[in-house]
Amino acid sequence: MIRNIKGDKVIWIVVILLSIISLVCVYTSVTALATRYKNGNSLYYLIKHALIIGMGFLLIYAVHKVKYSYFSRISQLAIWAAAPLLLYTLMKGISAGEANRWIGIPGLGLTFQTSDFAKLALIAYVARVLAVRQDCIKDFKKAFLPVIVPVGVICALILPANFSTAALLFVTCLTLMFIGRINVKYMLYLLGGCVLFVGLFAFVILKFPDSIHRGRTWKARIENFKSGNSEENYQADQAKIAIGTSGVLFGKGPGHSDQRNFLPQASSDFIYAILIEEWGVLAGAFVLFLYMVLLFRGVRIASKTPKSFGSFLAIGLTFSLVFQAMVNMAVAVNLFPVTGQPLPLVSMGGTSIWFTSVSIGVILSVSRDMGAEASAELKETTNEKGDQLAAA
């Protein structure tokens, strides 16, 4: 099987390192969770998490063996499936924290966030449209509208239950549109409209929170972040304590975290704070470095892929993963308000890890095929020049 592993080897190494870090950090951070639900048996969560990561690697392997051009066709079906799934989730989904974000998978006893599927579908679809419309990419009706309409619909359906995911997805698509050479004038108009919308949205939340679903939750998060009130902003304060008492460079040592017993999401949303508390700032910097390596390799793959769709697909998925990681780490160090974004490939989770694995698999699929495509293109160019010389 090792011989059949293709694609960017550096990305494979990054994924393996982040997975090892994840196993160690999850095992040492689930003490409170294990005490509450499994009589202190932390090993249960370690085994469960290891199986999920193992399944994630199988997904990466399976997806990276698929020719990435097939994802162009799949995206056309997936985008039509994403909107009804998101709508169904808002109306009939499983609720947690006043938000319907999950739906159950019949017969398997599993749940998944439909927004994870929608992210993949939308990024792939935007990459397809940008690639297909390059000949008329500056046109409003032929290029801008076919991209922004699905982006607006999907983000609007995610927004009521998960503002941070909708915002991150929108920023990713906007970045992809800029790289895809969409007319800057139209994008500036769009940004202006977004600024007005966000301002109006924030005003309504702060002044009339009951008029919007989860308005009070968003208002509390904004006010708590601004005020730094320790009683109201409990999770962020516990994360700051974890980082502040870490012993700076090398931390307290694995399994010696104190704040894991107080942080409600110690093994998921705030695992980065526990990582720094136990392993120190150097470990935190190393994890940040791994995501920067992932970003660099993703950009490199995109720049070397001769086909537009592969290039846009690789850069869009790479940005999506790295943006999410940056937001998670920014929340942990109190640069951003609490968002509920997990740390990709590190936080404990189920289907979220699998969707991340699919994204990694797609990026590796692009890198696997780019060498063959470049050779084929070079051969085609050489043959064309030869024919021209023969004709002359």
C-alpha positions as CSV (number, residue, x, y, z in Angstrom):
1,M,0.0,0.0,0.0
2,I,2.9,2.3,0.8
3,R,4.1,2.1,-2.8
4,N,0.6,3.3,-4.0
5,I,0.8,6.4,-1.9
6,K,1.2,9.3,-4.3
7,G,0.9,13.1,-4.2
8,D,2.9,15.6,-2.2
9,K,5.0,13.8,0.4
10,V,5.4,16.8,2.6
11,I,1.6,17.1,3.0
12,W,1.5,13.4,4.0
13,I,4.1,14.1,6.6
14,V,2.2,17.2,7.9
15,V,-1.0,15.1,8.2
16,I,0.8,12.3,10.1
17,L,2.5,14.8,12.5
18,L,-0.8,16.6,13.2
19,S,-2.5,13.2,13.8
20,I,0.1,12.1,16.3
21,I,-0.2,15.4,18.1
22,S,-4.0,15.0,18.1
23,L,-3.8,11.5,19.6
24,V,-1.6,12.7,22.4
25,C,-3.5,15.9,23.2
26,V,-6.9,14.3,23.0
27,Y,-5.8,11.5,25.4
28,T,-4.5,14.0,28.0
29,S,-7.4,16.5,27.7
30,V,-10.4,14.3,28.1
31,T,-10.0,13.6,31.8
32,A,-13.1,15.7,32.8
33,L,-15.1,14.2,30.0
34,A,-14.1,10.6,30.9
35,T,-14.9,11.2,34.5
36,R,-18.3,12.5,33.7
37,Y,-19.4,9.9,31.2
38,K,-17.0,6.9,31.3
39,N,-16.0,6.5,35.0
40,G,-12.7,8.1,34.3
41,N,-11.8,5.8,31.4
42,S,-9.8,8.1,29.1
43,L,-8.6,5.1,27.1
44,Y,-12.1,4.8,25.6
45,Y,-11.8,8.3,24.0
46,L,-8.3,7.5,22.8
47,I,-9.3,4.3,21.1
48,K,-12.4,6.0,19.6
49,H,-10.4,8.9,18.3
50,A,-7.7,6.6,17.0
51,L,-10.3,4.7,15.0
52,I,-11.7,8.0,13.6
53,I,-8.2,9.1,12.6
54,G,-7.5,5.7,11.0
55,M,-10.7,6.0,9.0
56,G,-9.6,9.5,8.0
57,F,-6.4,8.1,6.6
58,L,-8.3,5.6,4.6
59,L,-10.4,8.4,3.2
60,I,-7.4,10.4,2.3
61,Y,-5.9,7.4,0.5
62,A,-9.1,6.5,-1.3
63,V,-9.8,10.1,-2.4
64,H,-6.2,10.8,-3.5
65,K,-6.4,7.9,-5.9
66,V,-9.3,9.5,-7.7
67,K,-8.5,11.7,-10.7
68,Y,-9.2,15.2,-9.5
69,S,-11.0,16.2,-12.7
70,Y,-13.9,13.9,-11.6
71,F,-14.6,16.3,-8.7
72,S,-15.6,18.9,-11.3
73,R,-18.6,16.8,-12.3
74,I,-19.3,15.7,-8.7
75,S,-19.5,19.3,-7.6
76,Q,-22.4,20.0,-10.0
77,L,-24.4,17.4,-8.1
78,A,-23.1,18.1,-4.7
79,I,-24.0,21.8,-4.8
80,W,-27.6,20.9,-5.6
81,A,-27.6,18.5,-2.7
82,A,-26.0,20.9,-0.2
83,A,-28.8,23.6,-0.2
84,P,-31.7,21.2,0.6
85,L,-29.5,19.5,3.3
86,L,-28.7,22.8,4.9
87,L,-32.4,23.8,4.8
88,Y,-33.4,20.5,6.3
89,T,-30.8,21.0,9.1
90,L,-32.2,24.4,10.0
91,M,-35.7,23.0,10.2
92,K,-35.3,19.5,11.5
93,G,-31.7,19.1,12.5
94,I,-30.2,18.1,15.9
95,S,-29.9,21.0,18.2
96,A,-27.0,21.9,20.4
97,G,-26.4,25.3,21.9
98,E,-29.6,26.8,20.4
99,A,-28.4,25.9,16.9
100,N,-29.5,23.1,14.5
101,R,-26.2,22.0,13.0
102,W,-26.3,18.3,12.7
103,I,-28.4,15.6,11.1
104,G,-28.3,11.9,11.8
105,I,-27.1,9.2,9.4
106,P,-29.9,6.5,9.4
107,G,-28.7,3.1,10.5
108,L,-25.2,4.2,11.6
109,G,-26.0,6.1,14.8
110,L,-23.8,9.0,13.6
111,T,-24.4,12.7,13.1
112,F,-22.6,15.1,10.8
113,Q,-22.6,18.9,10.2
114,T,-24.1,19.5,6.8
115,S,-22.0,22.7,6.7
116,D,-18.9,20.5,6.4
117,F,-20.4,18.9,3.3
118,A,-21.5,22.2,1.9
119,K,-18.1,23.7,2.3
120,L,-16.5,21.0,0.1
121,A,-19.3,21.2,-2.4
122,L,-19.2,25.0,-2.7
123,I,-15.4,25.3,-3.0
124,A,-15.3,22.6,-5.7
125,Y,-18.2,24.2,-7.6
126,V,-16.7,27.7,-7.4
127,A,-13.4,26.3,-8.7
128,R,-15.2,24.6,-11.6
129,V,-17.1,27.8,-12.6
130,L,-14.0,29.9,-12.4
131,A,-12.1,27.4,-14.6
132,V,-14.9,27.1,-17.2
133,R,-15.5,30.8,-17.4
134,Q,-11.9,32.0,-17.8
135,D,-12.6,33.2,-21.3
136,C,-15.3,35.6,-20.1
137,I,-14.1,36.0,-16.5
138,K,-14.6,39.8,-16.4
139,D,-18.2,39.6,-17.5
140,F,-20.9,40.3,-14.8
141,K,-23.6,38.0,-16.1
142,K,-21.4,35.2,-17.5
143,A,-18.9,35.0,-14.6
144,F,-19.6,37.0,-11.5
145,L,-23.3,36.0,-11.1
146,P,-22.8,32.3,-11.7
147,V,-20.2,32.3,-8.8
148,I,-21.8,34.7,-6.3
149,V,-25.3,33.3,-6.4
150,P,-24.4,29.8,-5.1
151,V,-21.9,31.4,-2.7
152,G,-24.6,33.7,-1.3
153,V,-27.3,30.9,-1.1
154,I,-25.0,28.4,0.7
155,C,-23.5,31.0,3.1
156,A,-27.0,32.4,3.9
157,L,-28.2,28.9,4.8
158,I,-25.2,28.2,7.1
159,L,-25.4,31.7,8.7
160,P,-28.3,31.2,11.1
161,A,-26.8,28.2,12.9
162,N,-23.1,28.9,12.4
163,F,-22.0,32.4,11.7
164,S,-18.3,31.7,11.9
165,T,-18.4,28.9,9.4
166,A,-20.5,31.0,7.0
167,A,-18.0,33.9,7.3
168,L,-14.9,31.7,6.8
169,L,-16.5,30.0,3.8
170,F,-17.4,33.4,2.3
171,V,-13.9,34.7,2.8
172,T,-12.4,31.6,1.2
173,C,-14.7,31.9,-1.8
174,L,-13.9,35.6,-2.1
175,T,-10.2,34.9,-2.1
176,L,-10.7,32.2,-4.7
177,M,-12.7,34.7,-6.8
178,F,-9.8,37.2,-6.6
179,I,-7.3,34.6,-7.6
180,G,-9.7,33.5,-10.4
181,R,-9.5,37.1,-11.9
182,I,-13.1,38.0,-11.2
183,N,-13.6,41.7,-12.0
184,V,-12.2,43.6,-9.0
185,K,-14.9,46.3,-9.4
186,Y,-17.7,43.8,-8.8
187,M,-15.8,42.4,-5.8
188,L,-15.5,45.9,-4.3
189,Y,-19.2,46.4,-4.7
190,L,-19.7,43.1,-3.0
191,L,-17.4,44.0,-0.2
192,G,-19.2,47.3,0.3
193,G,-22.5,45.5,0.5
194,C,-21.1,43.0,3.0
195,V,-19.7,45.8,5.2
196,L,-23.2,47.4,5.2
197,F,-24.8,44.0,5.9
198,V,-22.5,43.2,8.8
199,G,-22.9,46.7,10.3
200,L,-26.7,46.4,10.1
201,F,-26.6,42.9,11.4
202,A,-24.4,43.9,14.4
203,F,-26.7,46.9,15.1
204,V,-29.8,44.6,15.1
205,I,-28.1,42.0,17.3
206,L,-27.0,44.6,19.9
207,K,-30.2,46.6,19.9
208,F,-32.9,44.0,19.1
209,P,-31.3,40.6,19.9
210,D,-34.7,38.8,20.2
211,S,-35.6,39.7,16.6
212,I,-33.0,37.2,15.3
213,H,-32.5,33.5,16.0
214,R,-29.6,33.1,18.4
215,G,-29.4,36.9,18.6
216,R,-28.8,36.9,22.3
217,T,-26.0,34.3,22.0
218,W,-24.2,36.5,19.4
219,K,-24.8,39.6,21.4
220,A,-23.3,38.0,24.5
221,R,-20.2,36.8,22.6
222,I,-19.6,40.3,21.2
223,E,-20.0,42.1,24.5
224,N,-18.0,39.5,26.5
225,F,-15.1,39.8,24.0
226,K,-15.1,43.5,24.3
227,S,-15.4,43.7,28.0
228,G,-13.3,40.7,29.0
229,N,-15.7,39.9,31.8
230,S,-14.4,36.7,33.4
231,E,-17.8,35.6,34.7
232,E,-19.5,35.9,31.3
233,N,-16.5,34.9,29.1
234,Y,-15.7,31.7,30.9
235,Q,-14.2,29.6,28.1
236,A,-11.9,32.3,26.8
237,D,-10.6,33.1,30.3
238,Q,-9.9,29.5,31.1
239,A,-7.9,29.3,27.8
240,K,-5.9,32.4,28.8
241,I,-5.1,30.8,32.2
242,A,-4.0,27.6,30.5
243,I,-1.6,29.5,28.2
244,G,-0.5,31.9,30.9
245,T,0.4,29.2,33.4
246,S,2.1,26.9,30.8
247,G,5.7,27.6,31.9
248,V,6.3,29.4,28.6
249,L,8.7,27.4,26.5
250,F,8.2,23.7,27.5
251,G,4.9,23.7,29.4
252,K,3.8,21.7,32.4
253,G,4.3,18.3,30.7
254,P,1.9,15.9,29.1
255,G,-1.0,15.0,31.3
256,H,-0.4,17.8,33.8
257,S,-2.9,20.3,32.5
258,D,-5.0,22.0,35.2
259,Q,-7.4,23.8,32.9
260,R,-8.6,20.6,31.1
261,N,-10.8,20.2,34.1
262,F,-12.4,23.6,33.6
263,L,-12.5,24.1,29.9
264,P,-15.8,22.7,28.6
265,Q,-14.3,22.1,25.1
266,A,-10.8,21.1,26.2
267,S,-10.4,18.3,23.7
268,S,-12.1,20.1,20.7
269,D,-12.5,23.8,20.3
270,F,-9.8,24.8,22.9
271,I,-7.3,21.9,22.4
272,Y,-4.7,24.4,21.2
273,A,-4.7,26.1,24.7
274,I,-4.3,22.7,26.4
275,L,-1.4,21.9,23.9
276,I,0.4,25.0,24.9
277,E,-0.3,24.5,28.6
278,E,1.2,21.0,28.6
279,W,3.8,21.3,25.9
280,G,4.7,25.0,25.9
281,V,4.9,27.8,23.4
282,L,7.4,26.0,21.3
283,A,4.9,23.2,20.7
284,G,2.2,25.8,19.8
285,A,4.6,27.4,17.4
286,F,5.4,24.0,15.8
287,V,1.7,23.3,15.2
288,L,1.4,26.8,13.6
289,F,4.5,26.0,11.5
290,L,2.9,22.8,10.3
291,Y,-0.2,24.7,9.0
292,M,2.1,27.2,7.3
293,V,3.9,24.3,5.6
294,L,0.5,23.0,4.5
295,L,-0.4,26.5,3.1
296,F,3.0,26.7,1.3
297,R,2.6,23.3,-0.3
298,G,-1.0,23.9,-1.3
299,V,0.0,27.2,-3.0
300,R,2.9,25.4,-4.7
301,I,0.6,22.7,-6.0
302,A,-1.8,25.3,-7.3
303,S,0.9,27.2,-9.0
304,K,2.4,24.1,-10.7
305,T,-0.9,22.6,-11.8
306,P,-1.4,23.3,-15.5
307,K,-5.2,22.9,-15.5
308,S,-7.2,25.8,-14.0
309,F,-9.7,23.7,-12.2
310,G,-7.0,21.7,-10.3
311,S,-5.3,24.9,-9.4
312,F,-8.4,26.6,-8.1
313,L,-9.5,23.4,-6.3
314,A,-6.2,23.0,-4.5
315,I,-5.8,26.6,-3.4
316,G,-9.5,26.9,-2.3
317,L,-9.4,23.8,-0.1
318,T,-5.9,24.7,1.3
319,F,-7.1,28.2,2.3
320,S,-10.3,26.7,3.8
321,L,-8.3,24.4,6.1
322,V,-5.6,27.0,7.0
323,F,-8.1,29.8,7.6
324,Q,-10.0,27.6,10.0
325,A,-6.8,26.7,11.9
326,M,-5.8,30.3,12.2
327,V,-9.3,31.3,13.6
328,N,-9.2,28.4,16.1
329,M,-5.7,29.4,17.4
330,A,-6.7,33.1,17.4
331,V,-9.7,32.2,19.6
332,A,-7.5,30.2,22.0
333,V,-5.1,33.1,22.5
334,N,-8.1,35.5,22.8
335,L,-7.5,37.5,19.6
336,F,-11.0,36.5,18.3
337,P,-14.3,36.0,20.0
338,V,-15.3,32.3,20.7
339,T,-16.5,30.8,17.4
340,G,-16.7,27.0,17.9
341,Q,-14.3,26.2,15.1
342,P,-12.3,23.0,15.6
343,L,-8.6,22.8,14.9
344,P,-8.3,20.7,11.7
345,L,-6.8,17.3,12.1
346,V,-6.1,18.0,15.8
347,S,-9.4,18.6,17.6
348,M,-11.4,15.5,18.8
349,G,-14.3,15.0,16.4
350,G,-16.0,12.5,14.2
351,T,-17.3,13.3,10.8
352,S,-15.6,16.7,10.9
353,I,-12.2,14.9,10.8
354,W,-13.5,12.8,7.9
355,F,-14.5,15.8,5.8
356,T,-11.2,17.4,6.5
357,S,-9.6,14.1,5.4
358,V,-11.6,14.3,2.1
359,S,-10.3,17.8,1.6
360,I,-6.7,16.7,2.1
361,G,-7.3,13.8,-0.2
362,V,-8.5,16.1,-3.0
363,I,-5.4,18.3,-2.6
364,L,-3.2,15.2,-2.8
365,S,-5.2,14.1,-5.9
366,V,-4.3,17.3,-7.6
367,S,-0.6,17.0,-6.7
368,R,-0.6,13.4,-7.8
369,D,-1.8,14.3,-11.3
370,M,0.0,17.5,-11.9
371,G,3.3,15.9,-13.0
372,A,1.6,13.8,-15.6
373,E,-0.4,16.7,-16.8
374,A,2.6,18.9,-17.1
375,S,4.5,16.3,-19.1
376,A,1.5,15.8,-21.4
377,E,1.2,19.5,-21.9
378,L,4.9,19.8,-22.7
379,K,4.7,16.9,-25.1
380,E,1.7,18.5,-26.8
381,T,3.5,21.9,-27.1
382,T,6.6,20.2,-28.5
383,N,4.6,18.3,-31.1
384,E,2.8,21.5,-32.2
385,K,6.2,23.2,-32.7
386,G,7.4,20.2,-34.6
387,D,4.4,20.3,-36.9
388,Q,4.9,24.1,-37.5
389,L,8.5,23.5,-38.4
390,A,7.6,20.7,-40.8
391,A,5.0,22.8,-42.4
392,A,7.5,25.6,-42.9
